[in-house]
Amino acid sequence: MAISVRNLSVDYNLSHVTAHALRDISLEIGKGEILGLVGESGSGKSTVAFALMGLLANNAKVTSGTATIGGRSYDLTRRDATAPLRGRGMAMIFQDPMLSLNPVFTVGTQLCEVLRRRLPGGDRKAHVAMAEEALAKVKLSDPKRRMGQYPHELSGGMRQRVVIAMALLSEPVLLIADEPTTALDVTVEAQIMREIVSLRDRIGCAVLLITHSLGLVTEYCDRISVLYAGERLEHGTVKQVQQQPGHPYTRMLFDCEVAIDRQRAVNVTENRFTVIPGELPDPFRRPSGCIFNGRCDVSFDACATTVPDEFAVGDAADHGARCLLLAGS
Amino acid sequence: MMDAISISKARLRFGQTIALDDVSLAIPQGTCFGIVGESGSGKTTLMRAILGLQKLDQGDVCILGMPLSHSRAALKKRARVLQPIFQDPAASLSPRSRIRTLMGEVATVLNEPLAVTYERLGVILNRLGLPKGILDKYPHEISGGQARRVAIARALLMKPSILIADEPTAGLDVSVQGDLLNLLQDIRQLENMTLVVISHNLAVVRLIAENAVVMRAGKAVESGDVASMFQSPRDAYTRELLSAWPRLRVE
Protein backbone atom coordinates (compact mmCIF):
# COMPACT_ATOMS: atom_id res chain seq x y z
CA MET A 1 0.00 0.00 0.00
CA ALA A 2 1.27 3.40 -0.92
CA ILE A 3 -0.69 5.12 1.81
CA SER A 4 -2.17 3.79 4.97
CA VAL A 5 -3.73 5.48 7.95
CA ARG A 6 -4.14 3.49 11.15
CA ASN A 7 -6.46 4.12 14.10
CA LEU A 8 -6.88 7.83 13.59
CA SER A 9 -8.88 9.48 16.39
CA VAL A 10 -9.47 13.20 16.68
CA ASP A 11 -11.15 15.15 19.48
CA TYR A 12 -12.34 18.74 19.42
CA ASN A 13 -12.13 20.47 22.78
CA LEU A 14 -14.91 22.96 23.29
CA SER A 15 -15.15 25.14 26.39
CA HIS A 16 -16.62 22.47 28.68
CA VAL A 17 -17.05 19.37 26.61
CA THR A 18 -15.08 17.23 24.20
CA ALA A 19 -16.49 16.19 20.83
CA HIS A 20 -15.11 13.00 19.35
CA ALA A 21 -14.88 13.84 15.67
CA LEU A 22 -13.13 10.65 14.55
CA ARG A 23 -12.86 7.28 16.27
CA ASP A 24 -10.31 4.72 15.09
CA ILE A 25 -10.43 5.45 11.39
CA SER A 26 -8.19 3.36 9.13
CA LEU A 27 -7.73 3.84 5.41
CA GLU A 28 -5.61 2.18 2.75
CA ILE A 29 -4.98 3.60 -0.69
CA GLY A 30 -2.86 1.77 -3.25
CA LYS A 31 -0.49 3.51 -5.62
CA GLY A 32 -2.46 5.00 -8.48
CA GLU A 33 -5.78 4.30 -6.76
CA ILE A 34 -8.60 6.73 -6.08
CA LEU A 35 -10.37 6.19 -2.76
CA GLY A 36 -13.74 7.85 -2.33
CA LEU A 37 -14.44 8.87 1.27
CA VAL A 38 -18.17 9.47 1.59
CA GLY A 39 -20.47 10.48 4.40
CA GLU A 40 -23.01 13.12 5.40
CA SER A 41 -21.92 16.51 6.68
CA GLY A 42 -20.62 16.18 10.20
CA SER A 43 -19.34 12.66 9.58
CA GLY A 44 -15.70 13.78 9.88
CA LYS A 45 -14.65 13.47 6.22
CA SER A 46 -12.75 16.74 6.14
CA THR A 47 -11.25 16.13 9.59
CA VAL A 48 -9.45 13.11 8.11
CA ALA A 49 -7.90 15.32 5.43
CA PHE A 50 -6.97 18.06 7.88
CA ALA A 51 -5.41 15.58 10.32
CA LEU A 52 -3.27 14.16 7.52
CA MET A 53 -2.17 17.58 6.30
CA GLY A 54 -1.62 18.90 9.83
CA LEU A 55 -4.17 21.66 9.27
CA LEU A 56 -6.46 20.96 12.22
CA ALA A 57 -7.82 23.87 14.22
CA ASN A 58 -6.10 24.74 17.49
CA ASN A 59 -8.76 23.13 19.66
CA ALA A 60 -8.44 19.80 17.84
CA LYS A 61 -6.26 17.03 19.20
CA VAL A 62 -5.19 13.84 17.46
CA THR A 63 -5.40 11.27 20.26
CA SER A 64 -4.14 8.34 18.23
CA GLY A 65 -3.10 7.53 14.69
CA THR A 66 -0.18 6.76 12.45
CA ALA A 67 0.17 7.32 8.74
CA THR A 68 2.46 5.54 6.29
CA ILE A 69 3.10 7.69 3.26
CA GLY A 70 5.66 6.86 0.61
CA GLY A 71 7.28 4.14 2.74
CA ARG A 72 7.79 6.31 5.83
CA SER A 73 5.82 6.29 9.01
CA TYR A 74 4.45 9.40 10.70
CA ASP A 75 3.05 9.68 14.21
CA LEU A 76 0.01 11.89 13.68
CA THR A 77 -0.39 12.67 17.39
CA ARG A 78 2.73 14.85 17.14
CA ARG A 79 2.22 18.43 16.06
CA ASP A 80 3.30 19.07 12.46
CA ALA A 81 4.15 15.41 11.99
CA THR A 82 3.60 15.58 8.26
CA ALA A 83 4.94 19.13 7.76
CA PRO A 84 7.94 17.93 5.69
CA LEU A 85 5.50 16.36 3.22
CA ARG A 86 3.47 19.51 2.55
CA GLY A 87 4.17 20.68 -0.97
CA ARG A 88 6.50 17.73 -1.62
CA GLY A 89 4.75 14.48 -0.83
CA MET A 90 1.18 15.64 -0.27
CA ALA A 91 -1.00 18.10 -2.10
CA MET A 92 -4.54 19.15 -1.41
CA ILE A 93 -7.37 20.54 -3.52
CA PHE A 94 -9.97 22.39 -1.48
CA GLN A 95 -13.64 22.97 -2.15
CA ASP A 96 -13.18 26.69 -2.69
CA PRO A 97 -10.16 27.33 -4.95
CA MET A 98 -10.26 31.03 -4.11
CA LEU A 99 -9.27 30.18 -0.54
CA SER A 100 -6.22 28.15 -1.54
CA LEU A 101 -4.90 30.77 -3.95
CA ASN A 102 -3.30 33.96 -2.67
CA PRO A 103 -5.30 36.91 -4.06
CA VAL A 104 -2.31 39.29 -4.21
CA PHE A 105 0.04 37.11 -6.26
CA THR A 106 -0.25 36.14 -9.91
CA VAL A 107 -0.93 32.56 -10.93
CA GLY A 108 2.63 32.32 -12.28
CA THR A 109 4.23 33.41 -9.01
CA GLN A 110 2.22 30.87 -7.04
CA LEU A 111 3.03 28.01 -9.41
CA CYS A 112 6.75 28.87 -9.34
CA GLU A 113 6.66 28.91 -5.53
CA VAL A 114 5.68 25.24 -5.58
CA LEU A 115 8.67 24.50 -7.79
CA ARG A 116 11.04 26.51 -5.61
CA ARG A 117 10.02 24.31 -2.71
CA ARG A 118 10.27 21.04 -4.59
CA LEU A 119 13.40 21.84 -6.61
CA PRO A 120 15.38 24.35 -4.52
CA GLY A 121 18.20 26.06 -6.35
CA GLY A 122 16.56 25.57 -9.73
CA ASP A 123 16.66 28.01 -12.57
CA ARG A 124 13.78 30.53 -12.63
CA LYS A 125 13.33 30.37 -16.38
CA ALA A 126 13.07 26.59 -16.22
CA HIS A 127 10.48 26.95 -13.46
CA VAL A 128 8.39 29.34 -15.54
CA ALA A 129 8.51 26.96 -18.48
CA MET A 130 7.45 24.05 -16.29
CA ALA A 131 4.61 26.09 -14.80
CA GLU A 132 3.32 27.03 -18.24
CA GLU A 133 3.52 23.40 -19.30
CA ALA A 134 1.50 22.39 -16.24
CA LEU A 135 -1.22 24.93 -17.08
CA ALA A 136 -1.35 23.55 -20.61
CA LYS A 137 -1.65 20.01 -19.21
CA VAL A 138 -4.74 20.91 -17.18
CA LYS A 139 -6.17 22.38 -20.41
CA LEU A 140 -6.21 26.00 -19.32
CA SER A 141 -6.40 28.13 -22.44
CA ASP A 142 -3.57 30.55 -23.23
CA PRO A 143 -1.13 29.51 -20.41
CA LYS A 144 1.29 32.41 -21.09
CA ARG A 145 -1.41 34.98 -20.38
CA ARG A 146 -2.78 33.07 -17.37
CA MET A 147 0.67 33.18 -15.73
CA GLY A 148 0.35 36.95 -15.36
CA GLN A 149 -3.26 36.95 -14.17
CA TYR A 150 -4.56 37.14 -10.62
CA PRO A 151 -6.99 34.56 -9.19
CA HIS A 152 -9.91 37.00 -9.22
CA GLU A 153 -9.62 37.31 -12.99
CA LEU A 154 -10.41 33.62 -13.46
CA SER A 155 -13.69 31.70 -13.23
CA GLY A 156 -14.30 29.04 -10.57
CA GLY A 157 -13.49 26.18 -12.93
CA MET A 158 -10.31 27.89 -14.15
CA ARG A 159 -9.15 28.50 -10.57
CA GLN A 160 -9.68 24.84 -9.71
CA ARG A 161 -7.56 23.98 -12.77
CA VAL A 162 -4.78 26.23 -11.45
CA VAL A 163 -4.89 24.41 -8.12
CA ILE A 164 -4.69 21.07 -9.94
CA ALA A 165 -1.71 22.39 -11.92
CA MET A 166 -0.06 23.24 -8.58
CA ALA A 167 -0.68 19.69 -7.39
CA LEU A 168 0.76 18.40 -10.66
CA LEU A 169 3.95 20.42 -10.16
CA SER A 170 4.50 19.20 -6.61
CA GLU A 171 4.36 15.56 -7.84
CA PRO A 172 2.77 14.28 -4.64
CA VAL A 173 2.57 10.69 -3.43
CA LEU A 174 -0.84 11.50 -2.02
CA LEU A 175 -3.34 13.95 -3.44
CA ILE A 176 -6.26 14.90 -1.19
CA ALA A 177 -9.25 16.40 -2.97
CA ASP A 178 -11.83 17.73 -0.49
CA GLU A 179 -15.13 18.26 -2.34
CA PRO A 180 -13.22 19.60 -5.37
CA THR A 181 -16.30 20.09 -7.54
CA THR A 182 -19.04 21.03 -5.08
CA ALA A 183 -18.85 24.72 -5.99
CA LEU A 184 -18.84 24.03 -9.73
CA ASP A 185 -21.46 23.33 -12.40
CA VAL A 186 -22.11 19.79 -13.62
CA THR A 187 -20.39 20.22 -16.98
CA VAL A 188 -17.34 21.79 -15.30
CA GLU A 189 -17.46 19.09 -12.61
CA ALA A 190 -16.99 16.38 -15.23
CA GLN A 191 -14.02 18.27 -16.75
CA ILE A 192 -12.31 18.81 -13.38
CA MET A 193 -12.77 15.15 -12.39
CA ARG A 194 -11.21 14.12 -15.70
CA GLU A 195 -8.21 16.38 -14.94
CA ILE A 196 -7.79 14.79 -11.51
CA VAL A 197 -7.90 11.32 -13.08
CA SER A 198 -5.37 12.30 -15.75
CA LEU A 199 -3.08 13.80 -13.06
CA ARG A 200 -3.26 10.46 -11.26
CA ASP A 201 -2.42 8.66 -14.52
CA ARG A 202 0.50 10.99 -15.17
CA ILE A 203 2.28 10.80 -11.81
CA GLY A 204 0.74 7.63 -10.38
CA CYS A 205 -0.16 9.17 -7.05
CA ALA A 206 -2.78 7.89 -4.63
CA VAL A 207 -5.89 10.08 -4.47
CA LEU A 208 -8.21 10.57 -1.51
CA LEU A 209 -11.45 12.00 -2.89
CA ILE A 210 -13.68 13.40 -0.17
CA THR A 211 -17.23 13.88 -1.40
CA HIS A 212 -20.86 13.44 -0.51
CA SER A 213 -21.78 12.51 -4.08
CA LEU A 214 -22.07 8.77 -4.62
CA GLY A 215 -22.42 9.48 -8.34
CA LEU A 216 -18.85 10.82 -8.44
CA VAL A 217 -17.55 7.88 -6.43
CA THR A 218 -19.10 5.21 -8.62
CA GLU A 219 -17.94 6.99 -11.74
CA TYR A 220 -14.33 7.79 -10.85
CA CYS A 221 -13.16 5.87 -7.76
CA ASP A 222 -11.61 2.43 -7.34
CA ARG A 223 -12.40 2.00 -3.67
CA ILE A 224 -14.89 3.50 -1.24
CA SER A 225 -14.93 4.10 2.51
CA VAL A 226 -18.17 5.09 4.21
CA LEU A 227 -17.93 7.34 7.24
CA TYR A 228 -20.75 7.96 9.70
CA ALA A 229 -20.51 10.16 12.80
CA GLY A 230 -16.73 9.74 12.94
CA GLU A 231 -16.60 5.98 12.43
CA ARG A 232 -15.84 3.95 9.35
CA LEU A 233 -18.81 1.67 8.76
CA GLU A 234 -17.81 0.04 5.49
CA HIS A 235 -14.96 -0.19 3.01
CA GLY A 236 -14.31 -2.12 -0.17
CA THR A 237 -13.99 -1.71 -3.90
CA VAL A 238 -16.70 0.42 -5.46
CA LYS A 239 -18.05 -2.59 -7.34
CA GLN A 240 -18.25 -4.78 -4.22
CA VAL A 241 -19.94 -2.14 -2.11
CA GLN A 242 -22.41 -1.20 -4.81
CA GLN A 243 -23.39 -4.78 -5.58
CA GLN A 244 -23.57 -5.97 -2.00
CA PRO A 245 -23.62 -3.18 0.58
CA GLY A 246 -22.56 -4.76 3.87
CA HIS A 247 -23.91 -2.04 6.13
CA PRO A 248 -27.54 -0.87 6.20
CA TYR A 249 -26.31 2.74 6.21
CA THR A 250 -24.48 2.25 2.91
CA ARG A 251 -27.56 0.68 1.37
CA MET A 252 -29.78 3.53 2.59
CA LEU A 253 -27.29 6.10 1.31
CA PHE A 254 -27.36 4.54 -2.15
CA ASP A 255 -31.18 4.46 -2.05
CA CYS A 256 -31.27 8.21 -1.37
CA GLU A 257 -29.46 9.04 -4.61
CA VAL A 258 -31.86 10.43 -7.22
CA ALA A 259 -31.10 8.85 -10.57
CA ILE A 260 -31.18 11.23 -13.53
CA ASP A 261 -33.11 8.68 -15.58
CA ARG A 262 -35.83 8.17 -13.00
CA GLN A 263 -39.17 8.77 -14.68
CA ARG A 264 -41.71 11.13 -13.25
CA ALA A 265 -44.90 9.39 -12.27
CA VAL A 266 -48.18 10.84 -13.51
CA ASN A 267 -49.64 10.44 -10.04
CA VAL A 268 -47.84 13.22 -8.21
CA THR A 269 -47.89 11.46 -4.85
CA GLU A 270 -45.61 8.75 -6.23
CA ASN A 271 -42.74 11.12 -6.89
CA ARG A 272 -41.23 10.64 -3.45
CA PHE A 273 -37.62 10.97 -2.43
CA THR A 274 -36.06 8.35 -0.21
CA VAL A 275 -34.78 9.65 3.12
CA ILE A 276 -32.92 8.26 6.12
CA PRO A 277 -35.13 9.15 9.09
CA GLY A 278 -33.59 10.47 12.28
CA GLU A 279 -30.57 12.61 12.98
CA LEU A 280 -26.84 12.22 13.61
CA PRO A 281 -26.04 11.05 17.16
CA ASP A 282 -24.83 13.53 19.76
CA PRO A 283 -21.10 14.10 19.12
CA PHE A 284 -20.47 14.70 22.83
CA ARG A 285 -21.95 11.47 24.15
CA ARG A 286 -21.60 8.45 21.92
CA PRO A 287 -24.62 6.18 22.32
CA SER A 288 -23.76 2.63 23.40
CA GLY A 289 -23.83 -0.13 20.82
CA CYS A 290 -23.81 0.46 17.07
CA ILE A 291 -23.42 4.14 16.16
CA PHE A 292 -26.12 3.84 13.48
CA ASN A 293 -28.57 2.03 15.76
CA GLY A 294 -31.14 4.83 16.13
CA ARG A 295 -31.70 5.23 12.39
CA CYS A 296 -31.24 1.67 11.18
CA ASP A 297 -34.20 -0.14 9.60
CA VAL A 298 -33.00 -3.66 10.42
CA SER A 299 -31.62 -3.19 13.96
CA PHE A 300 -32.34 -5.69 16.73
CA ASP A 301 -31.85 -5.79 20.52
CA ALA A 302 -28.12 -6.51 20.56
CA CYS A 303 -27.44 -3.43 18.36
CA ALA A 304 -28.18 -1.15 21.33
CA THR A 305 -25.56 -2.75 23.56
CA THR A 306 -22.80 -4.30 21.43
CA VAL A 307 -20.37 -2.22 19.41
CA PRO A 308 -19.94 -4.27 16.24
CA ASP A 309 -16.50 -5.35 15.09
CA GLU A 310 -15.61 -5.31 11.47
CA PHE A 311 -16.79 -8.38 9.59
CA ALA A 312 -15.96 -9.49 6.07
CA VAL A 313 -18.78 -9.08 3.57
CA GLY A 314 -19.19 -12.07 1.30
CA ASP A 315 -15.97 -13.87 0.40
CA ALA A 316 -13.89 -10.79 -0.39
CA ALA A 317 -11.09 -10.16 2.11
CA ASP A 318 -10.91 -6.47 1.26
CA HIS A 319 -14.60 -5.71 1.76
CA GLY A 320 -15.66 -5.21 5.36
CA ALA A 321 -18.49 -3.63 7.31
CA ARG A 322 -19.24 -3.06 10.98
CA CYS A 323 -22.68 -4.58 11.34
CA LEU A 324 -23.84 -7.31 13.73
CA LEU A 325 -26.00 -8.83 11.00
CA LEU A 326 -22.79 -10.02 9.36
CA ALA A 327 -21.57 -11.73 12.53
CA GLY A 328 -23.41 -14.98 11.94
CA SER A 329 -22.58 -15.36 8.27
CA MET B 1 -56.92 29.21 -16.43
CA MET B 2 -54.92 32.28 -15.58
CA ASP B 3 -51.16 31.86 -15.43
CA ALA B 4 -49.56 32.33 -12.02
CA ILE B 5 -46.55 34.00 -13.57
CA SER B 6 -46.05 35.04 -17.16
CA ILE B 7 -42.99 36.70 -18.58
CA SER B 8 -42.84 38.05 -22.09
CA LYS B 9 -39.72 39.09 -23.97
CA ALA B 10 -37.68 39.97 -20.89
CA ARG B 11 -34.36 41.65 -21.65
CA LEU B 12 -31.74 42.88 -19.21
CA ARG B 13 -28.10 43.92 -19.49
CA PHE B 14 -25.54 44.48 -16.77
CA GLY B 15 -22.91 46.55 -18.61
CA GLN B 16 -21.44 44.24 -21.23
CA THR B 17 -23.16 41.15 -19.88
CA ILE B 18 -26.52 40.13 -21.23
CA ALA B 19 -28.30 38.70 -18.20
CA LEU B 20 -31.67 38.00 -19.80
CA ASP B 21 -32.04 37.70 -23.55
CA ASP B 22 -35.60 37.64 -24.81
CA VAL B 23 -36.97 35.27 -22.17
CA SER B 24 -40.64 34.38 -22.36
CA LEU B 25 -42.38 31.83 -20.22
CA ALA B 26 -45.70 31.03 -18.63
CA ILE B 27 -46.18 29.17 -15.38
CA PRO B 28 -49.72 27.77 -14.99
CA GLN B 29 -51.42 28.05 -11.60
CA GLY B 30 -51.12 25.13 -9.22
CA THR B 31 -48.20 23.47 -10.98
CA CYS B 32 -44.57 22.97 -10.18
CA PHE B 33 -42.16 24.67 -12.55
CA GLY B 34 -38.41 24.11 -12.75
CA ILE B 35 -35.77 26.58 -13.90
CA VAL B 36 -32.46 24.83 -14.59
CA GLY B 37 -29.10 25.98 -15.90
CA GLU B 38 -25.52 26.57 -14.83
CA SER B 39 -24.27 29.42 -12.70
CA GLY B 40 -24.35 32.67 -14.61
CA SER B 41 -27.16 31.51 -16.86
CA GLY B 42 -29.60 34.04 -15.43
CA LYS B 43 -31.72 31.79 -13.19
CA THR B 44 -31.47 33.97 -10.11
CA THR B 45 -31.79 37.19 -12.12
CA LEU B 46 -35.04 35.84 -13.52
CA MET B 47 -36.24 35.14 -9.98
CA ARG B 48 -35.32 38.64 -8.88
CA ALA B 49 -37.22 40.07 -11.85
CA ILE B 50 -40.31 38.03 -10.93
CA LEU B 51 -40.08 39.27 -7.34
CA GLY B 52 -39.78 42.85 -8.54
CA LEU B 53 -36.32 43.23 -7.02
CA GLN B 54 -34.76 43.77 -10.42
CA LYS B 55 -36.15 46.10 -13.07
CA LEU B 56 -36.09 44.84 -16.63
CA ASP B 57 -34.72 46.84 -19.58
CA GLN B 58 -37.55 45.52 -21.74
CA GLY B 59 -40.38 43.07 -21.42
CA ASP B 60 -43.19 42.45 -18.96
CA VAL B 61 -43.81 40.31 -15.93
CA CYS B 62 -47.36 39.49 -14.88
CA ILE B 63 -48.27 37.93 -11.56
CA LEU B 64 -51.72 36.32 -11.63
CA GLY B 65 -52.52 38.41 -14.68
CA MET B 66 -51.54 41.70 -13.05
CA PRO B 67 -48.56 43.60 -14.51
CA LEU B 68 -45.70 43.96 -12.05
CA SER B 69 -45.37 47.39 -10.52
CA HIS B 70 -42.34 48.62 -8.64
CA SER B 71 -44.10 50.93 -6.20
CA ARG B 72 -43.70 50.23 -2.48
CA ALA B 73 -47.43 49.68 -2.07
CA ALA B 74 -47.43 47.11 -4.87
CA LEU B 75 -44.42 45.35 -3.35
CA LYS B 76 -46.24 45.06 -0.04
CA LYS B 77 -49.36 43.74 -1.72
CA ARG B 78 -47.36 41.26 -3.77
CA ALA B 79 -45.75 39.83 -0.64
CA ARG B 80 -49.10 38.24 0.22
CA VAL B 81 -49.22 36.39 -3.08
CA LEU B 82 -45.60 35.64 -3.85
CA GLN B 83 -42.98 34.46 -1.38
CA PRO B 84 -39.34 33.64 -2.04
CA ILE B 85 -36.99 31.21 -0.34
CA PHE B 86 -33.50 32.47 -1.02
CA GLN B 87 -30.44 30.39 -1.74
CA ASP B 88 -28.73 31.05 1.57
CA PRO B 89 -31.44 30.71 4.21
CA ALA B 90 -29.14 31.68 7.06
CA ALA B 91 -28.43 34.98 5.30
CA SER B 92 -32.14 35.74 5.00
CA LEU B 93 -32.66 35.40 8.76
CA SER B 94 -31.49 38.37 10.80
CA PRO B 95 -28.70 37.16 13.10
CA ARG B 96 -29.71 39.59 15.82
CA SER B 97 -33.27 38.40 16.37
CA ARG B 98 -34.63 35.24 17.85
CA ILE B 99 -36.66 33.20 15.40
CA ARG B 100 -39.83 34.05 17.38
CA THR B 101 -39.27 37.75 16.64
CA LEU B 102 -38.69 37.05 12.96
CA MET B 103 -41.96 35.16 12.74
CA GLY B 104 -43.79 37.85 14.69
CA GLU B 105 -42.97 40.36 11.96
CA VAL B 106 -45.37 38.52 9.70
CA ALA B 107 -48.25 39.56 11.97
CA THR B 108 -47.31 43.22 11.46
CA VAL B 109 -47.15 42.82 7.69
CA LEU B 110 -50.45 40.92 7.50
CA ASN B 111 -52.02 43.25 10.07
CA GLU B 112 -53.38 40.38 12.12
CA PRO B 113 -53.27 39.78 15.90
CA LEU B 114 -50.02 38.18 17.04
CA ALA B 115 -51.89 35.33 18.70
CA VAL B 116 -53.53 34.34 15.41
CA THR B 117 -50.17 34.31 13.64
CA TYR B 118 -48.59 32.17 16.34
CA GLU B 119 -51.49 29.76 16.20
CA ARG B 120 -50.96 29.25 12.47
CA LEU B 121 -47.21 29.06 13.09
CA GLY B 122 -47.72 26.14 15.46
CA VAL B 123 -49.44 24.16 12.72
CA ILE B 124 -46.74 25.01 10.18
CA LEU B 125 -43.85 24.13 12.52
CA ASN B 126 -45.52 20.85 13.26
CA ARG B 127 -45.83 20.01 9.60
CA LEU B 128 -42.22 21.00 8.89
CA GLY B 129 -41.02 18.81 11.73
CA LEU B 130 -39.50 21.70 13.68
CA PRO B 131 -39.63 21.64 17.49
CA LYS B 132 -41.40 24.54 19.26
CA GLY B 133 -38.18 25.22 21.15
CA ILE B 134 -36.56 26.47 17.96
CA LEU B 135 -38.47 29.75 18.31
CA ASP B 136 -36.28 30.79 21.23
CA LYS B 137 -33.06 30.23 19.33
CA TYR B 138 -30.98 32.60 17.26
CA PRO B 139 -30.31 31.71 13.59
CA HIS B 140 -26.68 30.76 14.31
CA GLU B 141 -27.78 28.17 16.86
CA ILE B 142 -29.59 25.96 14.34
CA SER B 143 -28.30 23.68 11.57
CA GLY B 144 -28.37 24.46 7.85
CA GLY B 145 -31.29 22.12 7.19
CA GLN B 146 -33.26 23.67 10.05
CA ALA B 147 -32.50 27.21 8.85
CA ARG B 148 -33.92 26.30 5.46
CA ARG B 149 -37.08 24.95 7.06
CA VAL B 150 -37.39 28.09 9.19
CA ALA B 151 -37.16 30.18 6.00
CA ILE B 152 -39.87 28.02 4.44
CA ALA B 153 -42.02 28.33 7.57
CA ARG B 154 -41.78 32.11 7.44
CA ALA B 155 -42.66 32.12 3.72
CA LEU B 156 -45.69 29.87 4.36
CA LEU B 157 -46.82 32.01 7.25
CA MET B 158 -47.53 34.74 4.70
CA LYS B 159 -50.15 32.45 3.09
CA PRO B 160 -48.74 32.87 -0.41
CA SER B 161 -50.26 31.29 -3.50
CA ILE B 162 -46.89 31.23 -5.28
CA LEU B 163 -43.66 30.03 -3.70
CA ILE B 164 -40.31 30.53 -5.46
CA ALA B 165 -37.38 28.51 -4.11
CA ASP B 166 -33.86 29.33 -5.29
CA GLU B 167 -31.66 26.21 -4.99
CA PRO B 168 -33.68 24.85 -2.06
CA THR B 169 -31.37 21.87 -1.61
CA ALA B 170 -27.92 23.35 -2.27
CA GLY B 171 -25.44 22.23 0.36
CA LEU B 172 -27.73 19.68 1.96
CA ASP B 173 -27.08 15.97 2.36
CA VAL B 174 -29.03 13.61 0.11
CA SER B 175 -31.24 12.42 2.93
CA VAL B 176 -32.04 15.92 4.21
CA GLN B 177 -32.57 17.04 0.62
CA GLY B 178 -35.14 14.30 0.02
CA ASP B 179 -36.96 15.18 3.21
CA LEU B 180 -37.25 18.83 2.20
CA LEU B 181 -38.40 18.08 -1.34
CA ASN B 182 -41.08 15.65 -0.12
CA LEU B 183 -42.26 18.38 2.22
CA LEU B 184 -42.44 21.02 -0.53
CA GLN B 185 -44.43 18.62 -2.71
CA ASP B 186 -46.88 17.85 0.12
CA ILE B 187 -47.43 21.51 0.90
CA ARG B 188 -47.96 22.35 -2.73
CA GLN B 189 -50.71 19.77 -3.09
CA LEU B 190 -52.36 20.55 0.20
CA GLU B 191 -52.51 24.30 -0.37
CA ASN B 192 -52.82 24.09 -4.16
CA MET B 193 -49.83 26.38 -4.43
CA THR B 194 -47.74 27.22 -7.47
CA LEU B 195 -44.16 26.16 -6.82
CA VAL B 196 -41.21 27.47 -8.81
CA VAL B 197 -37.95 25.64 -8.17
CA ILE B 198 -34.66 27.06 -9.39
CA SER B 199 -32.02 24.37 -9.36
CA HIS B 200 -28.97 23.03 -11.10
CA ASN B 201 -29.96 19.53 -9.98
CA LEU B 202 -31.58 18.07 -13.07
CA ALA B 203 -32.53 14.79 -11.42
CA VAL B 204 -34.55 16.62 -8.79
CA VAL B 205 -36.31 18.90 -11.27
CA ARG B 206 -37.17 15.91 -13.46
CA LEU B 207 -38.99 14.32 -10.56
CA ILE B 208 -40.89 17.18 -8.99
CA ALA B 209 -41.69 19.60 -11.83
CA GLU B 210 -44.33 19.29 -14.51
CA ASN B 211 -42.76 21.90 -16.76
CA ALA B 212 -39.28 23.35 -16.92
CA VAL B 213 -37.07 25.77 -18.77
CA VAL B 214 -33.35 25.31 -19.45
CA MET B 215 -31.38 28.55 -19.37
CA ARG B 216 -27.99 29.35 -20.79
CA ALA B 217 -26.27 32.74 -20.98
CA GLY B 218 -29.56 34.55 -20.36
CA LYS B 219 -31.49 32.64 -23.02
CA ALA B 220 -34.24 30.11 -22.52
CA VAL B 221 -32.75 27.41 -24.77
CA GLU B 222 -35.44 24.80 -24.23
CA SER B 223 -38.72 24.63 -22.42
CA GLY B 224 -41.69 22.36 -22.19
CA ASP B 225 -43.02 19.48 -20.17
CA VAL B 226 -40.33 17.70 -18.21
CA ALA B 227 -41.02 14.14 -19.34
CA SER B 228 -40.49 14.77 -23.04
CA MET B 229 -37.68 17.28 -22.48
CA PHE B 230 -35.56 14.78 -20.57
CA GLN B 231 -36.49 11.86 -22.77
CA SER B 232 -35.59 13.51 -26.03
CA PRO B 233 -33.81 16.83 -25.45
CA ARG B 234 -33.90 18.90 -28.61
CA ASP B 235 -31.22 21.41 -27.70
CA ALA B 236 -27.53 20.42 -27.77
CA TYR B 237 -26.91 22.16 -24.46
CA THR B 238 -29.68 20.26 -22.67
CA ARG B 239 -28.13 17.04 -23.93
CA GLU B 240 -24.70 18.13 -22.67
CA LEU B 241 -26.13 18.92 -19.23
CA LEU B 242 -27.85 15.55 -19.05
CA SER B 243 -24.80 13.56 -20.11
CA ALA B 244 -22.50 15.40 -17.68
CA TRP B 245 -24.64 14.28 -14.73
CA PRO B 246 -22.70 11.75 -12.62
CA ARG B 247 -24.80 8.62 -12.54
CA LEU B 248 -24.71 5.60 -10.30
CA ARG B 249 -23.29 2.84 -12.39
CA VAL B 250 -25.09 -0.41 -11.86
CA GLU B 251 -23.22 -3.29 -13.38
Chai-1 contact restraints between the chains, C-beta under 6 A:
chainA,res_idxA,chainB,res_idxB,connection_type,confidence,min_distance_angstrom,max_distance_angstrom,comment,restraint_id
A,E40,B,D173,contact,1.0,0.0,6.0,A-B,restraint_1
A,S41,B,D173,contact,1.0,0.0,6.0,A-B,restraint_2
A,D185,B,E38,contact,1.0,0.0,6.0,A-B,restraint_3
A,D185,B,S39,contact,1.0,0.0,6.0,A-B,restraint_4
A,V186,B,A244,contact,1.0,0.0,6.0,A-B,restraint_5
A,V186,B,W245,contact,1.0,0.0,6.0,A-B,restraint_6
A,T187,B,A244,contact,1.0,0.0,6.0,A-B,restraint_7
A,A190,B,A244,contact,1.0,0.0,6.0,A-B,restraint_8
A,G215,B,P246,contact,1.0,0.0,6.0,A-B,restraint_9
A,G215,B,R247,contact,1.0,0.0,6.0,A-B,restraint_10
A,G215,B,L248,contact,1.0,0.0,6.0,A-B,restraint_11
A,L216,B,P246,contact,1.0,0.0,6.0,A-B,restraint_12
A,T218,B,L248,contact,1.0,0.0,6.0,A-B,restraint_13
A,T218,B,R249,contact,1.0,0.0,6.0,A-B,restraint_14
A,E219,B,P246,contact,1.0,0.0,6.0,A-B,restraint_15
A,C256,B,V174,contact,1.0,0.0,6.0,A-B,restraint_16
A,C256,B,S175,contact,1.0,0.0,6.0,A-B,restraint_17
A,C256,B,G178,contact,1.0,0.0,6.0,A-B,restraint_18
A,E257,B,L248,contact,1.0,0.0,6.0,A-B,restraint_19
A,V258,B,A203,contact,1.0,0.0,6.0,A-B,restraint_20
A,V258,B,V204,contact,1.0,0.0,6.0,A-B,restraint_21
A,I260,B,A203,contact,1.0,0.0,6.0,A-B,restraint_22
A,I260,B,W245,contact,1.0,0.0,6.0,A-B,restraint_23
A,I260,B,R247,contact,1.0,0.0,6.0,A-B,restraint_24
A,R264,B,L207,contact,1.0,0.0,6.0,A-B,restraint_25
A,R264,B,A227,contact,1.0,0.0,6.0,A-B,restraint_26
A,N271,B,L207,contact,1.0,0.0,6.0,A-B,restraint_27
A,R272,B,N182,contact,1.0,0.0,6.0,A-B,restraint_28
A,F273,B,G178,contact,1.0,0.0,6.0,A-B,restraint_29
A,F273,B,L181,contact,1.0,0.0,6.0,A-B,restraint_30
A,F273,B,N182,contact,1.0,0.0,6.0,A-B,restraint_31
A,T274,B,G178,contact,1.0,0.0,6.0,A-B,restraint_32
A,V275,B,S175,contact,1.0,0.0,6.0,A-B,restraint_33
A,V275,B,G178,contact,1.0,0.0,6.0,A-B,restraint_34
A,V275,B,D179,contact,1.0,0.0,6.0,A-B,restraint_35
A,I276,B,S175,contact,1.0,0.0,6.0,A-B,restraint_36
